[in-house]
Amino acid sequence: MQYLKRLVALAMALGVGVWSLVFSLSNQQQVALNLVFFELSSQRVSLWIVGAFVLGGIVGMLSASGALFRAWRRQSVMARELRHHAEADLQKGKPDGLR
């Protein structure tokens, strides 16, 4: 099963790579990008689109990493509280899980 998953992932990666290459070769027109306050120099359309996808991916990963860090921090605080309560129960002579 693991072999099949790797094979499918490899096929998908190759498919995306081939699609990206064909897309890049098909969009060779030069355009300038106007961002209201300033204008960027003329580049290929494919470069602007691929750059936007890459920038979006980076921004998405950064925003998700903040949420993941907060979840990890909350989990560690809760685990510390659970250990504290378990140790307190052991000192009182109560069996685990009963309060």
VEXMARLO-394735 format. One line per 2 residues: number of its first residue (from 1); their letters; for each residue z, y, x of N, C-alpha, C. Coordinates in Angstrom, 3 decimals. Each point is the difference from the previous one (the first is absolute). Layout:
N
NUM> a> Z Y X Z Y X Z Y X; ...
//
This chain:
99
1> mq> 0.000 -1.189 0.822 0.000 1.189 -0.822 0.000 1.259 0.870; 0.815 -0.030 1.067 0.056 1.142 0.918 -1.361 0.227 0.649
3> yl> -0.695 -1.093 0.314 -1.331 0.092 0.609 -0.965 0.684 -0.958; 0.073 -0.350 -1.269 -0.875 0.594 -1.008 0.276 1.496 -0.165
5> kr> 1.269 0.395 0.015 0.359 1.410 -0.103 -0.564 0.794 1.167; 0.111 -0.560 1.195 -0.533 0.683 1.179 -1.515 0.096 -0.061
7> lv> -0.633 -1.047 -0.481 -1.452 -0.006 -0.111 -0.473 1.056 -1.004; 0.671 0.098 -1.130 -0.354 1.008 -1.007 0.248 1.404 0.548
9> al> 1.117 0.210 0.691 0.297 1.313 0.581 -1.046 0.381 1.043; -0.420 -0.958 0.813 -1.030 0.263 1.002 -1.330 0.338 -0.660
11> am> -0.351 -0.729 -1.044 -1.255 0.263 -0.712 0.032 1.384 -0.639; 1.134 0.381 -0.566 0.110 1.326 -0.607 -0.089 1.096 1.057
13> al> 0.660 -0.203 1.141 -0.047 0.992 1.072 -1.428 0.150 0.524; -0.694 -1.101 0.166 -1.396 0.074 0.448 -0.868 0.692 -1.039
15> gv> 0.223 -0.298 -1.272 -0.757 0.646 -1.071 0.209 1.506 -0.015; 1.245 0.440 0.149 0.300 1.436 0.028 -0.625 0.635 1.238
17> gv> 0.057 -0.701 1.120 -0.602 0.521 1.225 -1.503 0.174 -0.120; -0.671 -0.992 -0.566 -1.451 0.082 -0.189 -0.326 1.105 -0.998
19> ws> 0.750 0.064 -1.096 -0.233 1.050 -0.992 0.186 1.381 0.625; 1.023 0.175 0.824 0.250 1.286 0.649 -1.137 0.382 0.934
21> lv> -0.509 -0.971 0.744 -1.109 0.254 0.912 -1.252 0.417 -0.771; -0.325 -0.719 -1.058 -1.175 0.331 -0.810 0.184 1.372 -0.655
23> fs> 1.195 0.284 -0.499 0.291 1.298 -0.612 -0.191 1.120 1.016; 0.521 -0.199 1.192 -0.106 1.020 1.038 -1.445 0.236 0.416
25> ls> -0.776 -1.063 0.109 -1.399 0.144 0.388 -0.850 0.597 -1.117; 0.413 -0.157 -1.243 -0.763 0.510 -1.134 0.278 1.467 -0.303
27> nq> 1.075 0.535 0.515 0.396 1.383 -0.302 0.021 0.838 1.268; -1.172 0.309 0.503 -0.121 0.741 1.249 -0.198 1.501 -0.202
29> qq> -0.035 0.481 -1.245 -0.218 1.415 -0.244 1.158 0.816 0.565; -0.338 1.170 0.542 1.006 0.903 0.558 0.439 0.984 -1.075
31> va> 1.304 0.142 -0.172 0.526 0.987 -0.944 1.189 0.706 0.640; 0.190 1.255 -0.373 1.184 0.753 0.416 1.027 -0.115 -1.118
33> ln> 1.242 -0.104 0.373 1.066 -0.148 -0.989 0.722 1.338 -0.150; -0.028 0.562 -1.206 0.636 1.274 -0.286 1.353 -0.275 -0.648
35> lv> 1.086 0.402 0.663 1.360 -0.229 -0.497 0.639 1.311 -0.465; -0.716 0.801 -0.739 0.402 1.271 -0.599 0.334 1.053 1.072
37> ff> 0.990 -0.245 0.846 0.418 0.992 0.989 -0.791 -0.078 1.303; -0.575 -1.157 0.305 -0.820 -0.139 1.199 -1.031 -1.091 -0.211
39> el> -1.007 0.011 0.847 -1.095 -0.954 -0.121 -0.065 -0.845 1.266; -0.081 -1.310 -0.185 -0.118 -0.910 1.136 -1.465 -0.160 0.372
41> ss> -0.256 -0.325 1.248 -1.378 -0.102 0.481 -0.741 -1.144 -0.688; -1.316 0.033 0.100 -0.842 -1.018 -0.630 0.196 -1.358 0.674
43> qr> 0.262 -0.992 -0.815 0.130 -1.392 0.448 -0.698 -0.890 -1.016; -0.131 -1.278 0.317 -0.627 -0.933 -0.941 0.895 -0.190 -1.227
45> vs> -0.627 -0.217 -1.137 0.741 -0.229 -1.249 0.921 -1.205 0.151; -0.492 -1.039 0.638 0.821 -1.210 0.161 1.255 0.281 0.814
47> lw> -0.086 0.878 0.982 1.176 0.336 0.800 1.053 0.704 -0.856; -0.422 0.938 -0.852 0.946 0.688 -0.876 0.663 -0.968 -0.970
49> iv> -0.779 -0.907 -0.581 0.562 -0.926 -0.997 0.938 -1.004 0.653; -0.423 -0.583 1.120 0.865 -0.963 0.707 1.264 0.710 0.499
51> ga> -0.153 1.230 0.492 1.166 0.771 0.439 0.982 0.259 -1.132; -0.529 0.286 -1.197 0.875 0.215 -1.154 0.761 -1.272 -0.364
53> fv> -0.669 -1.160 0.070 0.681 -1.268 -0.281 1.089 -0.281 1.030; -0.302 0.238 1.264 0.985 -0.242 1.058 1.192 0.934 -0.158
55> lg> -0.269 1.281 -0.237 1.083 0.959 -0.192 0.848 -0.368 -1.224; -0.642 -0.416 -1.077 0.735 -0.432 -1.185 0.866 -1.219 0.270
57> gi> -0.519 -0.935 0.790 0.782 -1.177 0.360 1.219 0.353 0.828; -0.179 0.917 0.937 1.128 0.419 0.844 1.055 0.710 -0.836
59> vg> -0.415 0.911 -0.865 0.948 0.711 -0.861 0.723 -0.981 -0.930; -0.729 -0.974 -0.539 0.614 -1.010 -0.862 1.027 -0.836 0.735
61> ml> -0.327 -0.415 1.229 0.956 -0.790 0.775 1.243 0.810 0.351; -0.183 1.273 0.334 1.162 0.839 0.308 0.892 0.200 -1.218
63> sa> -0.595 0.225 -1.156 0.822 0.188 -1.200 0.689 -1.299 -0.403; -0.675 -1.122 0.163 0.615 -1.290 -0.325 1.108 -0.341 0.992
65> sg> -0.162 0.390 1.260 1.036 -0.313 0.978 1.288 0.743 -0.321; -0.099 1.210 -0.548 1.204 0.718 -0.420 0.733 -0.736 -1.106
67> al> -0.738 -0.486 -0.983 0.612 -0.747 -1.104 0.582 -1.321 0.502; -0.704 -0.662 0.896 0.509 -1.260 0.549 1.267 0.228 0.815
69> fr> 0.040 1.092 0.747 1.200 0.298 0.774 1.196 0.250 -0.920; -0.212 0.754 -1.078 1.097 0.249 -0.944 0.480 -1.303 -0.635
71> aw> -0.922 -0.892 -0.344 0.385 -1.290 -0.595 0.762 -0.851 1.009; -0.457 0.010 1.263 0.679 -0.777 1.039 1.408 0.544 0.216
73> rr> 0.131 1.331 0.000 1.305 0.611 0.211 0.946 -0.343 -1.150; -0.492 0.066 -1.220 0.828 -0.344 -1.161 0.410 -1.472 0.046
75> qs> -0.900 -0.859 0.409 0.318 -1.428 0.099 1.078 -0.240 1.049; -0.077 0.682 1.127 1.014 -0.204 1.032 1.367 0.513 -0.450
77> vm> 0.028 1.119 -0.742 1.269 0.516 -0.519 0.587 -0.984 -1.006; -0.840 -0.543 -0.881 0.493 -0.958 -0.992 0.482 -1.291 0.661
79> ar> -0.676 -0.459 1.044 0.430 -1.204 0.706 1.342 0.232 0.681; 0.203 1.197 0.555 1.268 0.333 0.632 1.120 0.003 -1.044
81> el> -0.258 0.569 -1.184 1.001 0.003 -1.068 0.309 -1.416 -0.466; -1.015 -0.836 -0.102 0.205 -1.380 -0.421 0.865 -0.758 1.010
83> rh> -0.277 0.207 1.299 0.828 -0.654 1.024 1.441 0.488 -0.084; 0.172 1.296 -0.244 1.348 0.566 -0.107 0.754 -0.623 -1.177
85> ha> -0.667 -0.115 -1.152 0.656 -0.605 -1.167 0.286 -1.477 0.231; -0.896 -0.706 0.670 0.223 -1.420 0.266 1.188 -0.192 0.935
87> ea> 0.108 0.853 1.023 1.139 -0.095 0.917 1.304 0.325 -0.727; -0.027 0.985 -0.899 1.199 0.356 -0.765 0.422 -1.153 -0.904
89> dl> -0.977 -0.674 -0.611 0.312 -1.139 -0.862 0.590 -1.149 0.805; -0.500 -0.216 1.206 0.541 -1.072 0.839 1.436 0.307 0.410
91> qk> 0.283 1.266 0.273 1.363 0.360 0.384 0.968 -0.140 -1.165; -0.480 0.193 -1.227 0.841 -0.149 -1.177 0.130 -1.460 -0.396
93> gk> -0.801 -0.866 0.581 0.051 -1.408 -0.318 -0.859 -0.409 -1.164; -0.898 0.856 -0.441 -0.883 -0.338 -1.093 -1.220 -0.763 0.540
95> pd> -0.482 -0.988 -0.739 -1.220 -0.669 0.431 -1.208 0.946 -0.149; -1.060 -0.268 0.770 -1.204 0.837 -0.042 -0.577 0.033 -1.401
97> gl> -0.408 1.179 -0.422 -0.684 0.173 -1.283 0.915 0.212 -1.180; 1.297 -0.222 0.133 0.918 0.194 -1.115 0.831 1.247 0.245
99> r> 0.149 0.818 -1.022 0.776 1.237 0.143 1.038 0.085 -1.069
//
